[in-house]
Amino acid sequence: MLRITLRDGEKAIVNGAVIRAVGRTQIAIENKVSILRGSEIMRPEEATTPARQLYFAAMLAYIDPASRDSHHEAVVGLVGALIAALGTAEAKAACIRFAGEIAQGEYYKALGSAREVIAFEDAVVAQQAA
């Protein structure tokens, strides 16, 4: 059993359904579900860079299994471009780890790796701006 606590107004996605807490809410999940809490949810307008688009595509693959094949196509194209664009071995390793997790169907775990890729991309952008 998985227990999560949502703050008042916090949103979560459970098997594709968006839920919003009214008051502080505790939810007990008793079977296997795809669940994302508020901070893990990315809106389409937030997918403004290749790494964020990668996260968004992986998130959709996780919460929208009916359209998973089309989301996979987006993921494959983006991960290849990011491996080529991000210069460090650590960044490339994060991309490869992400791709492996997606290939194994570990979508939630892949979102964590995608957040690492976003951090590497942010560092490259900051370095180029300096």
C-alpha positions as MATLAB code, in Angstrom:
seq = 'MLRITLRDGEKAIVNGAVIRAVGRTQIAIENKVSILRGSEIMRPEEATTPARQLYFAAMLAYIDPASRDSHHEAVVGLVGALIAALGTAEAKAACIRFAGEIAQGEYYKALGSAREVIAFEDAVVAQQAA';
ca = [
       0.000    0.000    0.000;
       1.208    3.490   -0.896;
       0.152    6.473    1.205;
       0.458   10.003   -0.081;
      -0.500   13.289    1.485;
      -1.706   16.196   -0.626;
      -1.787   19.769    0.623;
      -4.893   21.867    0.151;
      -5.208   22.662   -3.568;
      -2.359   20.319   -4.606;
      -3.035   18.291   -7.719;
      -2.105   14.736   -8.575;
      -2.680   12.483  -11.553;
      -3.882    8.954  -10.843;
      -4.196    6.690  -13.898;
      -4.717    9.747  -16.083;
      -7.351   11.402  -13.879;
      -6.422   14.785  -12.409;
      -7.438   15.063   -8.772;
      -7.170   18.128   -6.540;
      -7.104   18.044   -2.763;
      -9.715   20.030   -0.883;
      -8.081   20.524    2.469;
      -5.134   18.419    3.574;
      -5.849   14.968    2.210;
      -4.346   11.541    2.725;
      -4.837    8.908    0.069;
      -4.057    5.219    0.435;
      -3.379    3.448   -2.867;
      -4.011   -0.274   -2.545;
      -3.206   -1.492   -6.047;
      -0.768   -0.656   -8.837;
      -1.462    2.729  -10.430;
       0.336    5.422  -12.369;
       0.499    8.393  -10.018;
       2.206   11.776  -10.193;
       2.093   14.443   -7.501;
       1.869   18.153   -8.216;
       5.591   18.925   -8.449;
       6.107   16.014  -10.848;
       3.439   17.218  -13.284;
       4.649   19.335  -16.194;
       2.204   21.406  -18.218;
       2.698   21.545  -22.009;
       3.742   25.205  -21.912;
       6.584   24.309  -19.518;
       8.200   21.940  -22.061;
      10.319   24.752  -23.503;
      13.675   22.997  -24.023;
      14.662   19.607  -25.460;
      15.260   18.120  -21.973;
      11.926   19.432  -20.705;
      10.216   18.076  -23.847;
      11.856   14.725  -23.051;
      10.415   14.817  -19.518;
       6.995   15.807  -20.857;
       6.953   12.981  -23.438;
       8.017   10.454  -20.778;
       5.365   11.777  -18.401;
       2.702   11.320  -21.079;
       3.933    7.794  -21.805;
       3.581    7.057  -18.083;
       0.072    8.455  -17.593;
      -1.365    7.759  -21.077;
      -0.694    4.101  -21.896;
      -3.230    4.120  -24.753;
      -1.000    6.527  -26.724;
       2.316    5.213  -25.411;
       3.691    4.339  -28.870;
       3.433    7.920  -30.139;
       5.034    9.226  -26.934;
       7.874    6.709  -27.383;
       8.609    8.134  -30.841;
       9.032   11.594  -29.335;
      11.254   10.206  -26.568;
      13.566    8.391  -29.004;
      14.129   11.476  -31.146;
      14.730   13.734  -28.165;
      17.083   11.437  -26.274;
      19.286   11.007  -29.348;
      19.517   14.768  -29.848;
      20.299   15.349  -26.168;
      23.074   12.748  -26.097;
      24.682   14.573  -29.013;
      24.126   18.068  -27.541;
      25.158   17.527  -23.930;
      28.936   17.300  -23.820;
      29.794   15.721  -20.482;
      30.062   12.011  -19.856;
      27.760   12.408  -16.836;
      25.040   14.035  -18.941;
      25.310   11.334  -21.594;
      25.143    8.663  -18.860;
      21.943   10.237  -17.505;
      20.442   10.163  -21.027;
      21.435    6.525  -21.490;
      20.062    5.589  -18.043;
      16.809    7.362  -18.957;
      16.591    5.467  -22.274;
      17.167    2.147  -20.497;
      14.442    2.848  -17.956;
      11.987    3.771  -20.722;
      12.904    0.607  -22.649;
      12.203   -1.468  -19.526;
       8.849    0.239  -18.976;
      10.012    1.943  -15.770;
       8.399    5.276  -16.621;
       8.272    6.739  -13.131;
      11.943    5.966  -12.568;
      12.750    7.472  -15.979;
      11.169   10.758  -14.892;
      13.838   11.027  -12.185;
      16.556   10.515  -14.780;
      14.875   13.086  -17.036;
      15.072   15.606  -14.173;
      18.832   14.960  -14.068;
      19.036   15.603  -17.818;
      17.154   18.889  -17.305;
      19.717   19.912  -14.664;
      22.590   19.152  -17.067;
      20.864   21.113  -19.827;
      20.299   24.066  -17.474;
      24.005   24.020  -16.555;
      25.019   24.091  -20.251;
      22.664   27.003  -20.942;
      23.970   28.920  -17.909;
      27.559   28.296  -18.984;
      26.847   29.549  -22.504;
      25.165   32.680  -21.121;
      28.210   33.536  -18.970;
];
